[in-house]
Amino acid sequence: MPVVKGPQVFPRWEYLRRLTAAKARMAERDIAALVITDNAHVTYLTGSVAHSYDTRGVVVLASREEPVFILRWMDVAAAVQETFMERDSIVGYSEELMGDPDKNGYDAVIDFLLDQELGQSGIGLELSNLSADSVEKFKSRLPQSRIEDFSNVVTRIRTLKSDLEIAVMREAAAISDAGVLRAAEVMRPGMREADAIAEIVGALARGANGKAGTWIATPFLCATSRIGNPHTTWSEDILREGSQVNLEIAGVRHDYHVPICRTYSLGKPSDRLLRIHEAQLAGLEAGLNVIHAGAVSGEVAKIIHSTTEKHGFKKQSRAGYSIGINWMEKTTSLKLGDTTVLEPNMTFHLHLGSWVEEDFGYVLSESIRVTESGVEVLTKAPRQLFTLG
């Protein structure tokens, strides 16, 4: 029997709003078709959250209200269930394109463009998301098309969240908080890091306030000898008295990721740990005090950096970055020199993590929403250095 459409995260008009914004960018550059291949953009424009690892593309046509989703035949059912689109907008390609060194799903996308008589039109491609041979495939099979790079166009549209998206991110933030608090409940000397992370991940899956986590983003649990490494995961080691744990996790709702970082000390924290906590907390609060619509991201970063330096620690990394679908949006950073003017409903991971030596670092962060007059802090776990018995 044909699969039926499942509950939709957002109403149809929300997706059409996003598509209208993309089509406006297309019109500015006289583009007849835009080929979307970035997974986060596929989710943004269609509602699909299935994590397929096969070639797929969403074709946005200037002349058509709905996009056309072209993907492997076995993934069609998921697309029908998850997306806002009618079934005739979802096209499955043959298994013959799988495992072939010369062909892949992009051949099906190109076939569709040719069937639509767009072989001599302007075509937008997300070139940064394509391999060199895939780019060459589009150029060789569409030799008379004018191919334009649209790599960051949808990313920038995504930067400004709708109120519906903010509501979903609040749900994800509550899940992040639950993970932080669960870590504080369970981590004790004698516990394996692997068992600690199992408890934390369980909290992220169970969710909060009746809203389940819908994906598990890779959690970073950096303990003891690895606290100078920001992006390592758990190990088979045992947590011991005097261990420090730097935790970075993200609650996820419908692929919207809301990260949070907290640091834990098993037993009495060292003086150095207490001092860096005070410095980074001061920097974070200084940032929260100056973020508002109209502020310049680089100027915010300057205030954060100067504050931590006054407390004796020089922060080498940026102070934050834009977040949304798939954790990080590759647009705006809260870093020195960034000239982006902040706007309402931009969302950021305000990250005061600092790695001052190869064997020592500390993390503290909040996920935030920019408002007209200031900032909404989405994550609400206690802003403290957790000292565990």
C-alpha positions in Angstrom: 0.0 0.0 0.0 1.2 3.6 -0.7 2.6 5.3 2.4 0.6 8.1 3.8 1.9 11.6 4.7 2.9 12.0 8.3 2.5 15.0 10.6 4.3 18.1 9.4 6.6 20.1 11.6 5.7 23.3 9.9 2.6 24.4 7.8 2.8 24.5 4.1 2.9 28.2 4.0 6.1 28.3 6.0 7.9 26.2 3.4 6.5 28.4 0.6 7.8 31.5 2.4 11.3 30.0 2.4 11.0 29.0 -1.3 9.8 32.5 -2.2 12.9 34.0 -0.6 15.1 31.5 -2.6 13.2 32.3 -5.9 13.8 36.1 -5.3 17.5 35.4 -5.3 17.1 33.3 -8.4 15.3 36.1 -10.2 18.0 38.6 -9.3 20.5 36.5 -11.2 18.1 35.3 -14.0 18.2 31.6 -12.8 15.6 29.3 -14.0 16.5 26.3 -11.8 18.3 26.0 -8.5 19.8 22.6 -7.6 20.0 22.1 -3.8 22.4 19.4 -2.6 23.3 20.6 1.0 21.4 18.3 3.4 20.5 21.2 5.7 19.1 23.1 2.8 17.1 20.1 1.7 15.6 20.0 5.2 14.9 23.7 5.2 13.1 23.8 1.9 11.2 20.5 2.0 10.9 19.2 5.6 12.9 16.1 4.9 14.9 15.0 7.9 15.9 11.5 6.7 19.6 11.1 6.9 20.2 9.5 3.5 23.8 9.0 2.4 23.0 8.6 -1.2 23.1 11.4 -3.8 20.0 13.5 -3.8 18.9 16.9 -5.0 16.1 19.3 -4.7 15.4 21.3 -7.8 13.7 24.7 -7.3 12.1 25.9 -10.5 11.2 29.6 -10.9 8.0 28.4 -12.8 6.8 25.9 -10.2 5.3 26.4 -6.7 6.7 23.2 -5.2 10.3 22.1 -5.7 11.1 18.7 -7.1 12.9 16.2 -4.8 15.0 13.7 -6.7 16.4 10.9 -4.7 17.1 7.1 -4.6 13.9 5.1 -5.2 14.0 3.4 -1.7 14.0 6.8 0.0 10.8 8.0 -1.7 8.6 6.7 1.1 10.4 8.8 3.7 10.2 11.9 1.5 6.4 11.4 1.0 5.9 11.0 4.8 8.2 13.9 5.9 7.9 16.6 3.3 5.1 19.1 2.7 5.1 18.3 -1.0 2.7 16.4 -3.2 3.8 12.9 -4.3 4.3 14.0 -7.9 7.0 16.4 -6.7 9.0 13.4 -5.4 11.0 11.4 -8.0 12.9 8.3 -7.3 15.8 7.3 -9.5 16.8 3.8 -10.5 19.1 1.5 -8.6 21.2 1.3 -11.8 22.8 4.6 -10.7 24.1 3.1 -7.5 27.7 1.9 -7.3 28.5 3.0 -10.8 31.9 4.8 -11.1 30.6 7.0 -14.0 27.0 7.7 -13.0 25.1 8.8 -9.8 22.0 10.5 -8.7 23.1 13.8 -10.2 22.6 12.2 -13.6 18.9 11.9 -12.7 18.9 15.6 -11.7 20.4 16.6 -15.0 18.0 14.3 -16.9 15.2 16.2 -15.2 16.6 19.6 -16.1 16.9 18.5 -19.7 13.4 17.1 -19.7 12.2 20.5 -18.5 14.1 22.1 -21.5 16.4 24.0 -19.3 19.6 23.0 -21.1 20.2 26.6 -22.2 19.1 28.4 -19.1 20.8 29.8 -16.0 21.3 27.0 -13.5 22.2 27.6 -9.8 24.4 25.0 -8.1 25.7 24.7 -4.6 29.3 24.2 -5.9 31.0 24.1 -2.5 28.9 21.0 -1.7 29.8 19.2 -4.9 32.8 17.1 -5.7 35.0 18.1 -8.6 33.8 15.3 -10.7 30.1 16.1 -10.0 30.7 19.8 -11.0 32.3 18.5 -14.2 29.3 16.3 -14.8 26.9 19.2 -14.7 29.2 21.3 -17.0 29.7 18.5 -19.5 26.1 17.4 -19.7 24.7 21.0 -19.7 27.3 22.7 -22.0 25.0 25.5 -23.0 23.7 26.3 -19.6 25.0 29.3 -17.6 26.0 27.7 -14.3 26.0 30.1 -11.3 27.4 29.4 -7.8 24.6 29.5 -5.2 26.7 27.9 -2.4 25.7 30.3 0.4 22.4 31.6 -0.8 20.0 29.4 1.1 22.4 29.5 4.2 22.0 33.2 4.4 18.2 33.0 4.0 18.2 30.4 6.9 20.1 32.8 9.2 16.9 34.8 10.0 14.6 32.3 11.8 10.8 32.5 11.7 8.9 32.5 14.9 7.9 28.9 14.1 11.6 27.9 13.9 12.3 29.7 17.2 9.6 27.7 18.9 11.2 24.5 17.8 14.6 25.7 18.9 13.2 26.5 22.4 12.1 22.8 22.5 15.6 21.7 21.5 17.1 24.0 24.1 15.1 22.4 26.9 16.6 19.0 25.8 20.1 20.4 25.9 19.4 21.5 29.5 18.2 18.1 30.4 21.4 16.6 29.1 23.5 19.0 31.2 21.6 18.2 34.3 21.7 14.5 33.7 25.5 14.6 33.4 25.6 16.4 36.8 23.4 13.7 38.3 25.3 10.6 37.1 29.0 11.5 36.8 31.0 10.3 39.8 34.5 8.9 40.5 34.7 5.2 39.4 32.3 5.6 36.5 33.4 4.8 32.9 33.2 7.8 30.5 31.2 5.5 28.2 28.6 4.9 30.8 28.3 8.6 31.6 27.8 9.4 27.9 25.2 6.7 27.7 23.2 8.4 30.4 23.6 11.8 28.8 22.6 10.5 25.3 19.6 8.8 26.9 18.5 12.2 28.2 18.9 13.8 24.8 16.8 11.1 23.2 14.0 11.1 25.9 13.8 14.9 25.6 12.1 17.4 27.8 8.6 18.8 28.5 7.0 15.9 26.5 9.1 16.6 23.4 11.5 13.9 22.4 14.9 14.4 20.9 14.6 13.5 17.3 18.3 13.0 16.5 21.5 12.5 18.5 24.2 15.0 17.5 27.7 13.8 18.3 28.4 14.6 22.0 31.9 15.8 23.0 33.0 14.6 26.4 36.6 15.6 27.0 37.9 14.4 30.3 41.1 14.8 32.4 44.1 14.4 30.0 41.9 15.4 27.0 40.5 18.7 28.4 42.8 20.6 26.1 41.0 19.0 23.1 37.7 20.6 22.2 36.4 18.0 19.7 37.2 14.6 21.1 34.5 12.2 22.3 34.3 9.8 25.3 36.8 7.0 25.9 37.0 3.8 27.9 38.7 5.6 30.8 37.4 5.8 34.3 36.4 9.1 35.9 38.5 9.6 39.0 38.5 12.0 41.9 40.0 15.2 40.6 38.8 14.6 37.1 37.6 17.5 35.0 35.0 17.0 32.3 34.3 19.4 29.5 30.9 18.6 27.9 29.5 20.0 24.7 26.1 18.6 23.5 23.1 19.7 21.5 19.4 18.9 21.9 17.8 18.3 18.5 14.2 18.8 17.4 13.5 18.1 13.7 17.2 18.7 12.8 17.3 22.1 14.6 20.4 21.8 16.9 20.7 23.9 20.1 24.2 23.4 21.6 25.3 24.0 25.2 28.7 23.6 27.0 29.3 23.1 30.7 32.4 22.1 32.7 32.3 19.6 35.6 34.9 19.0 38.4 34.8 15.7 40.3 35.9 16.9 43.6 37.3 20.3 44.6 38.2 22.3 41.5 41.7 23.7 41.1 42.5 27.3 41.5 43.3 27.6 37.8 39.9 26.1 36.9 38.1 28.5 39.3 39.9 31.5 37.8 39.1 30.5 34.2 35.5 29.9 35.1 35.3 33.4 36.5 36.9 34.9 33.4 34.8 33.0 30.9 31.6 33.7 32.8 32.4 37.4 32.8 33.0 37.3 29.1 29.8 35.4 28.4 27.8 37.9 30.5 29.5 40.8 28.8 28.4 39.4 25.5 24.9 38.9 26.6 24.8 42.5 27.8 25.7 44.0 24.4 24.0 41.7 21.9 21.0 43.3 20.3 19.6 44.0 16.8 21.9 46.5 15.2 25.0 45.5 17.0 28.0 44.4 14.9 29.2 40.9 15.4 32.9 41.8 15.5 32.3 44.6 18.1 30.5 42.1 20.3 33.4 39.7 20.0 35.8 42.6 20.9 34.0 43.2 24.2 34.0 39.5 25.0 37.7 39.1 24.3 38.7 42.2 26.2 36.6 41.1 29.2 38.3 37.7 29.4 41.7 39.2 29.0 41.0 41.6 31.9 40.5 38.4 34.0 43.9 37.0 32.9 42.9 34.6 30.1 43.3 35.4 26.4 40.6 33.7 24.3 42.1 32.5 21.0 38.9 31.1 19.3 35.9 33.0 18.1 33.2 33.8 20.6 30.3 32.2 18.8 28.6 31.2 15.5 25.2 31.1 13.8 23.2 27.9 14.6 20.1 26.2 13.2 19.6 23.1 11.2 22.6 20.7 11.5 24.2 22.6 14.4 26.3 25.2 12.6 25.4 27.6 9.9 28.4 28.7 7.9 27.6 32.4 7.8 28.1 34.7 10.7 30.7 34.4 13.5 31.0 36.4 16.6 34.7 37.0 15.9 37.0 40.0 15.6 36.6 41.6 12.2 33.2 40.2 11.3 31.1 43.1 10.1 27.7 41.4 10.1 25.0 43.6 11.6 22.8 41.5 14.0 19.1 41.2 13.2 16.1 40.0 15.2 15.7 36.2 15.2 19.4 35.4 14.3 20.4 32.6 16.6 23.9 31.9 17.9 25.9 29.5 20.0 27.7 32.0 22.3 30.7 29.9 23.1 33.2 30.9 25.8 35.2 27.8 25.5 38.9 28.4 25.9 41.8 26.1 25.4 44.9 27.8 26.9 47.3 24.9 26.9 47.5 21.5 25.1 46.4 19.8 28.3 44.0 22.4 29.7 40.8 23.9 28.6 37.4 24.9 29.8 33.9 25.3 28.3 30.9 27.4 29.0 28.2 28.5 26.4 24.6 29.4 25.8 22.5 29.3 22.7 20.7 32.6 22.1 18.3 34.5 20.0 18.9 38.1 19.0 15.9 40.4 19.8 15.2 44.1 19.0 16.3 45.2 22.4 18.7 42.5 23.5 18.9 38.7 23.7 16.8 35.7 24.6 18.9 33.0 26.2 17.4 29.7 24.9 19.4 27.4 27.1 18.7 27.7 30.8 20.8 25.2 32.7 22.6 26.7 35.7 25.5 28.8 34.5 28.0 27.3 36.9 31.1 25.2 37.2 29.5 21.9 38.4 31.3 20.5 41.4 30.4 16.8 41.8 31.0 14.5 44.8 
